[in-house]
Each structure stands twice: as C-alpha cells, then as structure tokens.
C-alpha cells in the first residue's frame, strides 16, 4: 500500500522557475537571475559552459555572460582552463554557515529520536553528486553504536539517505547523476545497476522510506526519510547493527523519524526572528 506521506517523482522546479517566482513577488530581476545561474551550475555537477548555461537558465547569452562575469569578479564563480565555469571558493563560507545552522536546528529533533529508539541518528544532504553527513546524535546506552563521521561523503545509490532523496527526483535527473558518479560496489549487497536501483526507488516511494541493507557497510542496516520542505535535499536516518534493526524495529522507527523530519523541515522553513531595533 502506498504511504500517503511519500513523495513521488515530479518535475523538479528549476532555478529559472524559482527566479520567475521571485520576480513575480517583487524580487530584483538581476539578483534572481544570478542565483538561477549558481543553481544551474550546481545542477550540472559544479562545472558548465556558457552556451549550456544559457540554455538551462533560459536567458540570452549576452545576459548570461554579463552576470557570470560579475560573479567571477566577486569570487562566487571561477573560470576553468577549459573555458568552462564552476562554483567559486567564496561560496564555501556560505555553505559552511548554512550547514551549521542546519545542524543546530535539527539537533533537538534528532535527540528525541535517539531517546525514543536507542539507535544512532544521522542527518545528510545531497551536495552536488554526493551525500554528505552533516550531523549525528548517538545513544549513550548501547554498547554497539554506529559512528558516521560528520563530513563523510558517500555515493547516494548505496545509502538510505541517498535513496530517500533520489526517490523524490525525476528519473532522467537520477540517470544523469548516475552517469557522472557511476555505481561503485561498496559491499556484496550494493545495488550496482540502474535497473535495480530504479526498482528500489519505486519501493521507497510506495512505503515512504528507504532502506540500506548492508549496502554501504556490511552488518549495518539503515532506514532513511527525506526532510520535507527543506531548501536543499536533506534526509534523516537511523542506523544500527543488522542484529538489532529487525523489520519490527523499522516499523516502529519510521513514524518517529517521519515526525522528526517534518519538524526539521518546518524549522528550516520558518523565518528567522527579527530583532527589535
């Protein structure tokens, strides 16, 4: 039976769509277009040519060139020796600050899950083509605890958080990502063909959560769900030894994880409080 809370694949709102939305709400056109360019670069894997960028952003080449030149001058875009353009180093400061805010907002909800279930809970984002773990809360009681280093990177096809995120994306977008990353085998359980992965992603959509059955690390089972409403692809997961992570435990964990994911998404979407003058 299909989970009513699962998110099926849909046409992703493009950077251009978001720029148009911003303009329709009184936003500054050039600013909206600049962010559309940055997001188009990110969607392309971080490096792209001007002609492809003009096509994706649906802007005239002259406009693209002027805006990209400004972003290069500011350090948010850099021109490679290949004459293509990539995301620049000044963006790292913004990313670091954003990630710290995400970790701070999510921590109390992750702690609630750990206290309720007694297993390690992870928070991860899709950064370009890879999953990056940005936060973890561990139980204090269990002798065997799953430790995932914050900052660790992994391919999305072999992780519960990655598959939870991929299941929300259109098939053609996932195929393009797989072309760039490949599907390297981590264990004998790793899914290594697109056909098997797409079948698994369909199961994710039907039940509303993703499973990693020893696909990233032998003996470890993980359940993951997307964080709804997050401004970037984010997923929450719980992991533990295969001997403890039975189907009954998964059934008990998923509604608790889902509620935590919803709370994190609502916290991320809430406007920051305005200080009194």
C-alpha positions as CSV (number, residue, x, y, z in Angstrom):
1,X,0.0,0.0,0.0
2,X,1.3,3.4,-0.9
3,X,2.3,5.7,2.0
4,X,0.3,8.9,1.8
5,X,3.3,10.8,3.1
6,X,5.7,9.5,0.4
7,X,6.9,11.9,-2.3
8,X,6.7,10.6,-5.8
9,X,8.9,11.8,-8.6
10,X,7.8,15.0,-10.1
11,X,9.1,17.7,-12.4
12,X,11.7,19.5,-10.3
13,X,11.3,23.2,-10.1
14,X,14.2,24.6,-11.9
15,X,16.4,27.5,-10.9
16,X,14.7,29.5,-13.7
17,X,11.3,28.7,-12.2
18,X,12.4,29.9,-8.8
19,X,13.8,33.1,-10.4
20,X,10.5,33.7,-12.1
21,X,8.6,33.2,-8.9
22,X,10.9,35.7,-7.1
23,X,10.4,38.3,-9.8
24,X,6.6,37.8,-9.7
25,X,6.7,38.6,-6.0
26,X,8.6,41.8,-6.5
27,X,12.1,40.4,-6.4
28,X,15.1,42.1,-8.1
29,X,15.5,40.5,-11.5
30,X,19.3,40.5,-11.8
31,X,19.6,39.0,-8.3
32,X,17.1,36.3,-9.1
33,X,19.0,35.5,-12.4
34,X,22.3,35.4,-10.6
35,X,21.1,32.7,-8.2
36,X,19.5,30.9,-11.1
37,X,22.9,30.7,-12.7
38,X,24.5,29.4,-9.5
39,X,21.8,26.7,-9.1
40,X,22.2,25.7,-12.7
41,X,25.9,25.2,-12.2
42,X,25.2,23.1,-9.1
43,X,22.6,21.0,-11.0
44,X,25.2,20.4,-13.7
45,X,27.7,19.0,-11.2
46,X,29.5,22.2,-10.5
47,X,31.0,23.0,-13.9
48,X,29.3,24.1,-17.1
49,X,29.9,26.0,-20.4
50,X,28.2,29.4,-21.2
51,X,26.1,28.0,-24.0
52,X,24.7,25.2,-21.9
53,X,24.2,27.6,-19.0
54,X,22.2,30.0,-21.3
55,X,20.0,27.0,-22.3
56,X,19.4,25.8,-18.8
57,X,18.8,29.3,-17.3
58,X,16.7,30.3,-20.4
59,X,18.5,33.6,-20.7
60,X,20.2,35.3,-23.7
61,X,23.9,34.6,-24.0
62,X,24.8,38.3,-23.6
63,X,22.9,38.4,-20.3
64,X,24.5,35.2,-19.1
65,X,28.0,36.5,-20.0
66,X,27.4,39.8,-18.1
67,X,26.1,38.1,-15.0
68,X,28.7,35.3,-14.9
69,X,31.5,37.9,-15.3
70,X,30.2,39.8,-12.3
71,X,30.0,36.5,-10.3
72,X,33.6,35.7,-11.3
73,X,34.8,39.2,-10.2
74,X,33.1,38.6,-6.8
75,X,34.6,35.1,-6.4
76,X,31.4,33.2,-6.4
77,X,32.2,31.7,-9.9
78,X,35.5,30.8,-11.4
79,X,36.6,30.2,-15.0
80,X,38.5,27.0,-15.5
81,X,41.3,26.5,-18.0
82,X,38.8,24.6,-20.1
83,X,36.9,27.9,-20.5
84,X,34.0,26.4,-18.6
85,X,32.7,27.9,-15.4
86,X,32.5,26.4,-11.9
87,X,31.3,27.4,-8.5
88,X,33.8,29.6,-6.8
89,X,35.6,29.4,-3.4
90,X,33.7,32.2,-1.8
91,X,30.6,30.0,-1.7
92,X,32.3,27.7,0.8
93,X,31.8,30.3,3.6
94,X,28.1,30.5,2.9
95,X,27.8,26.7,2.7
96,X,29.6,26.2,6.0
97,X,27.4,28.7,7.8
98,X,24.2,27.2,6.3
99,X,25.3,23.7,7.3
100,X,26.0,24.8,10.9
101,X,22.5,26.3,11.0
102,X,21.0,23.1,9.7
103,X,22.8,21.0,12.4
104,X,21.7,23.4,15.1
105,X,18.1,23.4,14.1
106,X,18.0,19.6,13.6
107,X,19.8,18.6,16.8
108,X,16.9,18.6,19.3
109,X,14.6,16.6,17.0
110,X,17.4,14.1,16.3
111,X,18.0,13.8,20.1
112,X,14.2,13.0,20.6
113,X,14.5,10.1,18.1
114,X,17.6,8.7,19.8
115,X,15.9,8.8,23.2
116,X,12.8,7.1,21.8
117,X,14.6,4.4,19.8
118,X,18.1,4.0,21.2
119,X,20.0,3.9,17.9
120,X,22.3,6.4,16.1
121,X,20.5,9.1,14.0
122,X,22.1,10.9,11.1
123,X,21.4,14.0,9.0
124,X,22.7,14.2,5.5
125,X,22.5,16.5,2.5
126,X,23.0,15.9,-1.2
127,X,25.9,18.1,-2.1
128,X,26.3,18.1,-5.9
129,X,26.6,14.4,-6.7
130,X,27.4,13.1,-3.2
131,X,25.8,12.6,0.1
132,X,27.5,14.5,2.9
133,X,26.7,13.6,6.6
134,X,26.3,16.9,8.4
135,X,25.2,15.8,11.9
136,X,24.9,12.7,14.1
137,X,23.4,12.0,17.5
138,X,24.4,8.8,19.3
139,X,22.8,6.9,22.1
140,X,24.6,6.7,25.4
141,X,23.3,3.3,26.4
142,X,24.1,0.8,23.5
143,X,27.5,-0.8,23.6
144,X,27.5,-1.3,19.8
145,X,26.9,2.1,18.3
146,X,27.1,3.2,14.7
147,X,29.5,6.0,14.2
148,X,29.4,8.1,11.0
149,X,31.9,10.8,10.8
150,X,30.4,14.2,10.2
151,X,31.7,15.5,6.9
152,X,31.9,12.0,5.4
153,X,30.9,11.7,1.8
154,X,29.2,8.7,0.1
155,X,27.6,7.9,-3.3
156,X,23.8,8.2,-3.0
157,X,22.9,4.8,-4.6
158,X,24.4,2.9,-1.6
159,X,22.8,4.8,1.3
160,X,19.4,5.1,2.8
161,X,19.6,8.9,2.9
162,X,20.7,9.0,-0.7
163,X,18.0,6.7,-2.0
164,X,15.4,8.6,0.0
165,X,16.5,11.8,-1.8
166,X,16.8,10.2,-5.2
167,X,13.3,8.8,-4.9
168,X,11.9,12.4,-4.9
169,X,13.7,13.3,-8.2
170,X,12.6,12.7,-11.8
171,X,14.1,9.6,-13.4
172,X,16.0,11.5,-16.1
173,X,17.7,13.6,-13.4
174,X,18.7,10.5,-11.5
175,X,20.1,8.9,-14.7
176,X,22.2,11.9,-15.4
177,X,23.6,11.9,-11.8
178,X,24.4,8.1,-12.2
179,X,26.3,8.8,-15.4
180,X,28.6,11.2,-13.6
181,X,29.1,9.2,-10.4
182,X,28.8,5.6,-11.6
183,X,27.5,2.9,-9.1
184,X,30.6,1.6,-7.4
185,X,30.2,-1.5,-5.2
186,X,30.8,-0.9,-1.5
187,X,29.8,-4.4,-0.3
188,X,28.3,-7.6,-1.9
189,X,24.9,-6.1,-1.1
190,X,25.4,-2.8,-3.0
191,X,23.0,-2.1,-5.9
192,X,25.2,-1.6,-8.9
193,X,22.8,-1.3,-11.9
194,X,20.3,1.5,-12.8
195,X,17.5,-1.1,-13.4
196,X,17.8,-2.5,-9.8
197,X,18.1,1.0,-8.3
198,X,15.0,2.3,-10.0
199,X,13.1,-0.7,-8.8
200,X,14.3,0.0,-5.3
201,X,13.4,3.7,-5.6
202,X,9.9,2.7,-6.6
203,X,9.6,0.7,-3.4
204,X,10.9,3.8,-1.5
205,X,8.0,5.8,-2.9
206,X,5.5,3.1,-2.1
207,X,6.4,2.7,1.6
208,X,7.6,6.2,2.2
209,X,11.1,5.4,3.4
210,X,14.4,4.0,2.1
211,X,16.5,1.1,3.4
212,X,20.2,0.3,3.3
213,X,20.5,-3.4,3.9
214,X,24.3,-3.7,4.3
215,X,24.9,-1.9,1.0
216,X,27.2,0.8,2.4
217,X,28.7,-1.3,5.3
218,X,28.3,-5.0,5.9
219,X,26.3,-5.8,9.1
220,X,24.7,-2.3,9.3
221,X,21.1,-1.6,8.4
222,X,19.7,1.9,8.0
223,X,16.3,3.5,7.4
224,X,16.1,7.0,5.9
225,X,13.4,9.6,5.0
226,X,13.6,12.9,3.3
227,X,13.1,16.1,5.2
228,X,10.1,17.8,3.6
229,X,10.2,21.4,2.7
230,X,13.9,21.8,3.1
231,X,15.6,24.4,0.8
232,X,18.1,21.7,-0.3
233,X,17.9,17.9,-0.5
234,X,18.1,16.7,3.1
235,X,17.4,13.3,4.7
236,X,17.2,11.9,8.2
237,X,18.2,8.3,9.0
238,X,18.6,5.8,11.8
239,X,21.3,3.1,11.7
240,X,22.2,0.1,13.8
241,X,23.6,-3.4,13.7
242,X,21.7,-5.8,11.5
243,X,21.0,-8.0,14.5
244,X,19.1,-5.1,16.2
245,X,17.5,-3.5,13.2
246,X,14.7,-6.0,12.6
247,X,11.6,-5.3,10.4
248,X,9.6,-4.7,13.6
249,X,12.2,-2.1,14.7
250,X,12.0,-0.4,11.3
251,X,8.1,-0.3,11.6
252,X,8.4,1.3,15.0
253,X,11.1,3.8,13.9
254,X,9.5,5.1,10.7
255,X,6.7,7.2,12.2
256,X,9.0,8.6,14.8
257,X,11.6,9.5,12.1
258,X,8.9,11.0,9.9
259,X,7.7,13.3,12.6
260,X,11.2,14.4,13.4
261,X,11.9,15.0,9.6
262,X,8.7,17.1,9.4
263,X,9.7,19.1,12.4
264,X,13.1,19.8,11.0
265,X,11.6,20.8,7.7
266,X,9.2,23.2,9.5
267,X,12.1,24.7,11.5
268,X,14.1,25.2,8.3
269,X,11.2,26.9,6.6
270,X,10.4,29.2,9.5
271,X,11.6,32.8,9.1
272,X,14.3,33.9,11.4
273,X,13.1,36.1,14.2
274,X,13.6,39.8,13.6
275,X,15.5,41.6,16.4
276,X,13.9,44.7,17.8
277,X,15.6,48.0,16.8
